[in-house]
Amino acid sequence: MEINIPEILEEVTAAFMAYEKALLANDVDVIDELFWNDEKTLRYGPNGTIVSHAALSAFRRGRDIGSWERTLKDTYIVTFGRDFAVANTESTRPGSDGISRQSQTWARMPEGWRIVSAHVSDQPK
């Protein structure tokens, strides 16, 4: 199995950055599109465990957070072959002393790269 095939790494990085852009703009339609539309989609986070695309979409649509900002640091994306990848990053927000961590598992689906599992956690400084 080839690790970090350049064109695959480029594809996943573009998908990851599309998610980041949508997240900061609170563009729930794009966020929905980038998560695997399946009952097995999973997100662990400070707000609890969310299982299924429908539940994740309802969670996102039930929050009115508007747009916000953060700075990514130490972002690592690793691809495994042509159809599987993981992305991990840390981020900070203006006015906050904490560090957030985010991990995503990406899989190539017929409709494109999709997040099949995600984990978000906060670590106070």
C-alpha positions, 0 to 999 in steps of 0.5 A: 500500500502506498502512503501519501500518493501526491495526487491523493494527498492533494485531493484529501487536503482540498476536501479537508480545507473545504470542510474548514472553510464551511465550518468557519462560515457555518455552511451546514449544507457543505458540512452535510455534503462532506460527511458520509450520508450513512447511519454509521457516521460517527462524531465524538465531541464536547457535546457528546456522541453523535451517530448517523448523518441525520443526527449530525445534520440535526445537531449542526442545524440546531445550533446558530453559531454564525461564522467564527475564526480559528487558526490551524496548527500542526495539521497532519494528513496521511493517505493510505492507498487511493481511498482512505485517509486520516486528518488531524489538526490542532487549533486556537481561537482568538481570546481563548487560551485553550487548544482544540484537537480534531481528527477525521477519518476520510474515505473515497465514496462514489460521490467523492471524499467523505468524513466517516468518523470525526473526533473533536476535543478541547484541552485547556492550557 
